[in-house]
Amino acid sequence: MSFDRTVLPNGLTVITEAMAGIRSVAVGIWVDTGSRDELAGEQGASHFLEHLLFKGTADLGSQEISMRFDAIGAEADAFTAKDSTCFSVRLLDDDLAEGLGLLAEMLQRPAFRPGDVDSERDVVIEEINMSDDDPGDLAHEEFFRAAFSGHPLEHPVLGSRASIRALTPEVLEGYWRRRYRAGSMILAVAGNLDHRHVVDLAAELFGEWNGGAATRRLNETPSGFGVRAVRRETEQVHLVLGGRGLIRGDNRRYAFGVLDAVLGGTASSRLFRTIREERGLAYSVYSFSAAYADAGAYGVYAGTTAHNAETVLDLLSRELAKVAHGGVTAEELTRTKGGMRGSMALDLEDPSSRMVRLGKEEITGMEHLSIDERIARLNAVTADDVYEVAQAVFAGPRVLGVVGPFDADDVERFL
């Protein structure tokens, strides 16, 4: 891995990675803001802005923006997380100036036209409806509400129907002015590029933007205990069981990654084998983790019938307890580390993946590591390391998110 990094006088950070032998470039403008940064009356504003900035500027309408991206065959997209927002485009290297210029115009000079806000409000509400109609998504959302209860991370990225209906052009513009600043932005680019050329373009397109980095208050660790259940007469019960995990910068994160993969990260994992292959109790079963600067969570998910829900919850709890008390086997450790090494390499094969890695690490303050450095840290993980982190994490209090024909009292005994 070889990257170049330059900070412009206005505070905008430009970080690039050149990739030989290709003709494409992936561009990402990362904003250090997400749902955790929203104040009362702003819930859902981060994600709403992600949509709204594509609606146009004082000089460009949404159709012209779309047509200009289409005219160069660019793939433009955006996403919002709890602590960041990213606007991206992948395009031919010769069209870098055009694509970056469009992104610069969108981010620096949004129009906030009332009609655009109203039309996009309906789109966002439909997105919330779509998410709520997916019981698996809803179970995860209820899990995170419980895991991060009392913490800014508990708020859903999409907001609620009520909060979205309450957002006005003035509120959205105020949020944009407070959080979208040059010092809070990262321009990450990977592909066939010259770093100096990218810096010159950034200085030309963003050089007059100002504003220091927006601040973020880190909070006390959430309590992370309890059940959140949404009663629905669904064919399947969707269960997400877990608890407090590691924060982003924890030195044990590689050992925890191995633990997560052994537990439910692959088709040969313990949960997949026990619940799906041996018992046939679920089609989808897996584990996951989420890490932030001041809090983290882990969870295991399964979708099953109401009749089998009690059995599946019992098996999930047993597997968590088993790995916490017994650790992992030498065979599991070797197989899992081998799989993770391969995944690390495959994940960095294209410019978009490398751009995301660069931008995400830079905006979160994590160190930039080469693939060899990552593999070396993974190889250093021992069975004792995995056992110790399993004891530390899985022994804590648990939370449960449920969607199905149950109330919280029906499943609370499994915590």
N, C-alpha and C positions, 0 to 999 in steps of 0.2 A: 504494500500500500504506500502510495506517495501522494500527498495532498499539499496544496498551497493555501495560505490563509492571509487575508489582508483586511484591516479595519479602516474604513473610510473616515475622513475627518468628522463626519456627522454621526459616527457611531455604528453605521451599518457594517456588518461583518460579511465578507465574501470568502467562501471556502469552496475549492474546486478539486476535482480529481480527474486527471487526463487518462483516457483509455484509448490505446492504439488499436487500429484495425477495424474501426467502426465509423459510421457516418452520422450517427444520431447523438443528440445531447438531451439530457434530462435536467430540467430546471425546477427548483423548489424555493419559494419564498416562505420562510417559516416565521410565524409570529408567536412571541412568547405570551400567549393568552389562550384561555380555554374556559370551560364552564366553572372551574373552581375560582376564577377571578371575577365572576359576576356579583354585583351588589344586589341588594333588595330592589326589586322592580326591573332587574336586567336578566333574569333567568332565561336562558335560551338565546341570548344576544350574540354570543360567539358563533354559534352555528347559523343563526339567522344572517349574520354578516357574511359568512362564507357563501351563502346563496346570493345575498343582495349585491355583492360587489361584481357579480357577473351580469347584473341588470343594466349596468352602464354608468357613464360619467356625464359630466356636463356636455362633452363633445361627442361621446360615443354612446349609441344605444345598444341594448343587449343583442339585437340581431346583427348589427355591424361587428360587434366583438366576435360573435359566433362565426360570421362569414369570413372574417379575417383569419381566424384560427383555421377554419376549414380550407381556406385558399392555399395554405402552406402545409396542409396535411398534418397539422399539430393535434396532439391528444391532450386537451386541457382538462384539469380536474382539481378537486380540493377536498379536504377533510378536516374535521374538527375533533379534537380530543379533550380530555378534562384539563389539560395543561398546555396545549399548543394548537395552532391552526396552520395548515399548510396549503398554499396555492401552487399548483404544479403544471408543467407542460413538457411534453416530450416531442421533439421535432428534429428536422434535418439540421446539421451543423451550420449550413449556409443561412438558415432562417433564424438564428439565435437572436439577432438584434430585433427582428420583428416580434417574435414571441415574447421576449423579455420586455420590450417596449409596451406591449399590450398589458402584461401583468403590472408593470409600473404605473400605467395610467389608471387601471382598475383600483389598485391599492391606495394610491395617493390622492385621487380625485373622484371619489364616489359621489353620486348625485343625490341620493336619499330622496328621490321623488316620491311623494305620497302614494301615487298610483302604483309605482313599482313595489313599494313596501306592502301595500294591500294585496297585490296579486301574489307576491312571494309568501306572504303570511299564509294564504290558503295552501300553497305548496308545502310549506313546513308542517302545517297541521295535518295534511294528508300523509306526510312522512311519519308523524307521530301515530296516526291511525294505523298505518302499515306496521309499525313496530309493535303497537299494542295488540294487533291481530296475530302476531307471531308469539305464541305462548313461550317458546324457548327464549326469545329475546326478552320478553317481559320477566321471566323468572330470573334471568341474569341481572336485569335492572333492579329488581326487588332485592336480590342478593347484595348488590353494591350499595343500595340504600341502607341495608342493615349493617354491612361490614364497615361503612364509613359514616355511620350515624353520628350526627353532631359535628361533622367535619365538612369543609367546603367541597370535598370530593364526593359527597353523597348526592349532589344534585345531578340529574340526568343531563347529558349534553344537549339533547333536543329541547329541553325545557318541558313545560306542560301546555296543554291547550289554552288554559287561562293565562299563563304568563306570555305566550306568543300573541294572543289577542290583545294583551295590554301594551305591547311594545309599540312605540310611536317613532316616527322619523327622528324626532328630537332626542329620544332616549338612545336610539341606535347610533346617531351621530355623536352623542356624548361619549358613548362607550368606545367608539372608533377613535375619537380624539384622545381619550385617556390611555388606551392600550396599544394602538397602532402608531408606534414611533420608530424612528430610524434606529435608535439604540436598542430596540426590542426585536429587531429583525435579523434574520440570517438568510443570505442568498447562497444556496448550495447548488452546485452545478457539477455534473459528471458526464463524461463522454469525450467526443473528439473536440478538444478545446485548447485554447492557450490562456493561461491564467491572467496574464497581463491584459489581454483583449477583454476578458470578462470584467476585470476590475475597471477598465476604461469605460465600458458600456454602463456598468453600475454607477460610476461617478457621473456620467452624463445623464442617465435616466433618473437616478435617485439623489444626486448630490445636493439638491436644494431642500430635500426633506430634512426635518430636524426633530428634536425631542430625545431626551435621554431614555435609558431603559426604564420601562414601567416596573414598579415594585410589586413584590408578592410576599405576603406574610405567611410564614410556615406555621402550622398549627400543631396543637397537642395530638398525640396519637388517638384515633377514635377508639371507643370502647369495644365495638365489634362483638355484640352479643345479641341474640334474639332471633325471632322468626318473622318473616314478612310473607304473607300468603294472599294470593288473589284467587278467590273462588270462582271457578268456571267449569261448566259441564263439558269438559274436553274429553276426547278419546284417550289421550295420554296425560299423565301427570308429569310435569317438568320440575326437576329437583336440582337445586344448586346448593351444595353443602360446602362450607369452608370456614375461613377465619382470617386472622391477621397474618400478613406475610412479611416479606423483607422490603425495606425501602430501596430505592434505586441504587444508591451508592454502597450498599452493604457488600463487604468483601467476600461474603459467603454465596454470592449470587450464582457463581458457576456450579457450586455443589448443589444449590437449590434447583438449578436448571436440570441437572442430572436426575435429581429426586423427582421432579415434575414429569420428566420423560419416562422414568421407570414406572411411576404410578399410573399415568394415563395419557401419555403423549404419543403413543404409537399403537399399531395393530398388535404388537407383541407385549404391550404393557399389562400390568397386573389387573387394572380395572376392566380393560377390554377383554382380557382372557377370562376373568372370573365371572363377570356379569353378562357379557354377550356370548362368548364362544362356549363356555362350559354350561351356563344356565339358560341362555336364550331369553334373558329378561329385558333387554334393551337393544335397540338398533344403534343409537348414538350414546356413547359414554366416553368421557375424556376428563382431563384435568387442565388447569390453566393458572396463570398468575398475573398480577398487575402490580407494577412498582412505580412509586412516585417519590418526590424529594423527601417527603415527611411521613409517608404512610404506604402500606402495601397490603395486598390481599392475595390469598390463594383459594382455589375452589375446585370442586369436582362436580360434573354435570351428568345427569342421566335422564332419559325420557322413557317412561314405562307406563303400563296400565295401572289404573287405580287399585286393582286387585293385588298387584305385585309391588306397589309403592313401599309398603312397610318392609318387605324383604329386601328391596333394593337399597333403601336407606340404611338398613342394618348392615348390608354388605359394604356400602360405602364407608360407614363408620368403622367397621372391622378392618378394612384395608388401610385406612388412615392409622388406626391404632397399631396394626401389625408392622407397618414400615417404621412407625415412630419407636417401637420397642425392639425391632429386630434388624433395622437397617436394610441394606440391599445385598444381594449375593455378588460374588466375584464375577460370575457369568453375566448377571444383569449390568454390572458396572462396565465391563468390557464391551458388551454389545451396545449399550446405550451411548457410551462415549464415541464409539465408532460411527454410529448413526448421526450423532450430533456434529461430528467433524465433517461428514459428507454434506449435511444440511447447511452448515456454515459456508462451505465453498459454493454450493448451488445457489444460495441466496444472494451471492454477490456477482452473479454472472452477467447482469445487465445494468445499463446506466441508471435506470430508475431505482433499483435496489441500492446501488451505491450512493445515489443522491439522498435517498431517505436515511441511510446510515449516517452520512456526513451531517445532514441537517439535524437529525434527531440527537446525535451525540453532542453537537455544538450547542444547540439551544438548551439542552439539559445539563451542560457542564461536564459531561462524561468524557473520559479520555478517548482519543482516536487510536484504535489498535488495528494492526495489520491482521490478515487471516492467520499468519503464522503465530503471532502473539496471542490471538484468541485460542488457537488450538493448543498452544503451550499451557495456557491457564486451565483449559479443559483437561488436558492430560495430567495436570498436577493434582486433580481432584482424586481423593482416596475414598475408600468405603467408610472410613472413620469420619471423614468430612461430611459425607452424605448422612450418616447416622446422627451426627451431632446437630446438623441443621434440621433434620426431621424431628428430633426430640424437642428442639427449641420452638419450632413453628407449630407442629401438629398437636403439641400438648396444651396449647392455649384454648381460650373459649371459642366456640363456634357459632356461626350464623347460618341461616337457612332461608333460601328464597324458593317459594312453591307457587306453581300455577296449576290448578286442577280442582276437582270436586272435594276439596278439603278446606278446613279452617285452620288457623295457626295452632289452636289447641290440639288438633288431631295429630300433629307431627312434632310438637315441641319436645316431646320426651326423647327424641333422637339426638338432641344437641349434646 
